[in-house]
Structure formats: C-alpha cells, structure tokens
Amino acid sequence: MEIDEQSPRVVIPGDIIEEATESDITLGPGLRQESEHIVATKAGILKHLPGKWWIESNQKRYVASTGESVVGQIISKLTEYYRVDIGTAHTAILPALAFEGATKRNKPNLNSRSLVYCRVAMANRDMEAELECVNPATGKADGFGELKSGHVIKCSLGLCRRLLDPNTPILALLGEHFPFELAVGMNGRVWIHSNSVKDTIMLANAIQNSEYLDADECKAMVQGLINKA
C-alpha cells in the first residue's frame, strides 16, 4: 500500500483531523478519539493508509499502538509470560501461549536477550503493552516469532514506516543484488540477516543512509555498493 504523500498537513496537539472520514479506521501514534472527533496529541505530519491514520514526527521514544509490528528483546522469563524490551517507557508482556501451536505443555523456550518479531495485541498508555507472535486473522505465525542470528539496527520511526511501504525503493533495489531477510519494527528497530557479516553491515548502512534519498539517489548508492562488492 502506498502512503499518501499528497498535500502533507502539519498538525499540532489539539487539532481536529477532519480528513479521517472512513467509518472504520485504526488510529496510530499521535491521534486520539475524543467524542465524535479525532484529535492530534502531538506535533508532526499527518499520514494515512487506507483504514489507518497517524502522525509522523521526530520523536525518539516509541509509543506502542495496537496492531503494529515490533522487534523486541527478551528481558526476563516468567512462568506464563516473557517481559520484552520494545523501546517504550515500560517493558511489554508476551504471553508464552501467544505463539502458533503453543499449548501449556508445548511452549516456546526463549532465553534472555533472544530477539522476537511481535505484533502489539493491546496497547494502553496506563498499562504495559501486550504482544503476540501470531497473526490474529489466520492464527498462524506469518513471519512472527523468534529472530535467530542476524543483526538489529536502530532507525528513525519515520524510516521504519517507509520501509514497510512496498513502494519504498531501497529494499527492492538491494534485493535485486543481495540476498537477505528483513524484519521491520514500527518501534525503530530493523533486523537483518544475510549471507555474511560483511553483507549485513553493508545492508544496514545502506538502509540507514537511504532515509533522505530519493529513488534515483538510492539507485546510485546501490550501484556503488555493487561496484565495490
């Protein structure tokens, strides 16, 4: 899905978002429902995909929002759940049964510092976010779960959102020449796994450097990497 970049609107806290006219929408970071109005809670650029609206800003700390995908690290393991660092002010909770095929007798065995790709199942500013490693629409993992090997880099929240847009050029350009796996978290973390440490570092640098480049500049950068390989 392509993010609508036409006529970007800058909003400040308290602005009413009259553009969001869909009957059934999901509110992302920076927006809140107040009575019959959708109101901005922070300053930034108003963005939307079909059925979802949010405000993109230069905030550094991630605020969990229901439905978003995140890359987290296991902090501790308890009997029924894991505590996970996802970059928010408080740790999140990942129930041990929130995995595909998990039962009380057959639960995943994740260790401290293990990386996981999760979906935010529930988020409330007054409570710890709850995570899950299944797609609720299918009951399957669909890419969620433990991330083995690989390397995690930190990116701006805005870049992570753009990396999830299929029309963002950098990933397609890199994928034409370098095999790799990628998990993009809305929380400013990107997991990369490739054939070698050298390639992983190269890919990480290219992705981070692409933030302020247009399609032609991304293409030139990738061609430079190919010439050096």
HUPESUL-V146492 format. One record per backbone hydrogen bond with DSSP energy under -1.0 kcal/mol. NH is the residue of the N-H (numbers start at 0). CO is the residue of the C=O. E is the energy in kcal/mol with one decimal. If there is no record, write none. Layout:
# HUPESUL-V146492
NH_CO_E, NH_CO_E
This chain:
# HUPESUL-V146492
3_47_-1.6, 10_43_-2.9, 13_39_-3.1, 14_11_-2.2, 16_37_-3.3, 17_15_-1.2, 20_18_-1.8, 25_50_-2.8, 27_52_-3.5, 30_27_-1.5, 31_38_-2.1, 33_36_-3.1, 36_33_-2.3, 38_31_-3.2, 39_14_-2.7, 40_29_-2.9, 43_10_-2.0, 44_55_-2.8, 45_8_-3.0, 46_53_-3.1, 48_51_-2.3, 51_48_-2.6, 52_25_-2.1, 53_46_-2.3, 54_28_-2.7, 55_44_-3.0, 66_119_-3.3, 67_64_-1.9, 69_117_-2.6, 71_115_-2.9, 72_84_-1.8, 73_113_-2.9, 74_82_-3.4, 75_82_-1.3, 77_80_-2.6, 81_93_-2.5, 82_75_-2.5, 83_91_-2.8, 84_72_-2.9, 91_83_-3.2, 92_128_-2.8, 93_81_-2.6, 95_79_-2.7, 97_94_-1.7, 101_98_-1.9, 102_105_-1.9, 112_73_-3.0, 113_110_-2.1, 115_71_-2.5, 116_144_-3.1, 117_69_-2.8, 118_131_-2.9, 119_67_-2.9, 120_129_-2.0, 121_129_-1.8, 126_123_-2.1, 129_121_-2.6, 130_92_-3.3, 131_118_-1.9, 132_97_-3.3, 134_139_-3.4, 137_134_-1.2, 138_134_-3.4, 143_140_-2.3, 144_116_-2.2, 146_114_-2.7, 150_191_-2.4, 152_189_-2.7, 154_187_-2.3, 159_155_-2.1, 160_156_-1.8, 161_157_-1.9, 162_158_-2.4, 163_159_-1.0, 164_161_-1.4, 167_164_-2.4, 172_168_-2.5, 173_169_-2.4, 174_170_-2.4, 176_173_-1.5, 177_173_-2.6, 180_192_-3.1, 182_190_-2.1, 184_188_-2.7, 185_68_-3.8, 187_184_-1.2, 189_152_-2.6, 190_182_-2.7, 191_150_-2.9, 192_180_-2.2, 199_195_-2.2, 200_196_-2.4, 201_197_-2.2, 202_198_-2.9, 203_199_-2.5, 204_200_-2.4, 205_201_-2.2, 206_202_-2.5, 207_203_-2.3, 208_204_-2.5, 210_207_-1.0, 212_209_-1.8, 217_213_-2.4, 218_214_-2.2, 219_215_-2.1, 220_216_-2.1, 221_217_-2.5, 222_218_-2.2, 223_219_-1.9, 224_220_-1.7, 225_221_-2.1, 226_222_-2.1, 227_223_-1.3, 228_224_-1.4
